[in-house]
Amino acid sequence: MFLKEKIEDLFLIKVSALLIHAAKIDENFTSEERIIIEKTLLKLGANENKLNQIIEKSKILEEDSNQILDFTREIKNLSVKEKINIVESLWRVVYSNKNADIYETNLMSRLAGLLYIDSKTMGDIKDKIKNQNL
């Protein structure tokens, strides 16, 4: 495997691990949430043939990690547009069951700070996704 491909896969695994963390925080990782994660990975350039492999590695990484900083480190250096796309996917995961519990809301608040996204932008993204899911 080429170094560039390894680096891209590691980035996708970390993004996927963050999305899985958001999906599991309410203790109910659904097939709908997995579809959102798959679509996000494809949008970020994942090879469709590697989706299952990326997600399985992400699950292990998420289970073995005790903090989200490792998942957010590369994301915070992306362009604003790219970060917003990932945050939209995170909110889609949160609202896939039509509501956000206190743990999901707390996670998204922490992510706003870690990803350097101001509260107005985060609120606007949240409202956009929430209204799409109603």
C-alpha positions, 0 to 999 in steps of 0.5 A: 500500500502506498504511503499516501493511501495509508494516510488517507485511510487513517484519516477516514478511519479517524473520521469514521471512529468519531461518527461511530462514537456519536452513533454509540453515545446513546447506546443504540448504533443503528443501521441508519447511522451506519448508512450515514457513516458510509455516505460520509466516507464515500463523500470524503473519497473512500474507496467503496470496496474498502468501506467495511474494512474502514468501518471495522477498523474504526469500531476497534479504534473507537472502542480502544480510545478513551478520548475524542481528541485523537479523532478530531486532531486531523479534522480541525486542520481541514478547511471550514467547508470540509469541517462543516460537511463532517459536522453535518454528518455528525448531526445527521447521526445524532438526529437519525432517531429524530431527537438529541439526548443530553449526551449527544448534545454535550458531545456536539458542544465539545466538538464545536470547541475542538474543531474551532467552530463557533456556536452560531455556525454549530447552531445553524448546522444543527437546525438545518439537519434537525429540520431535514429530519422532521 
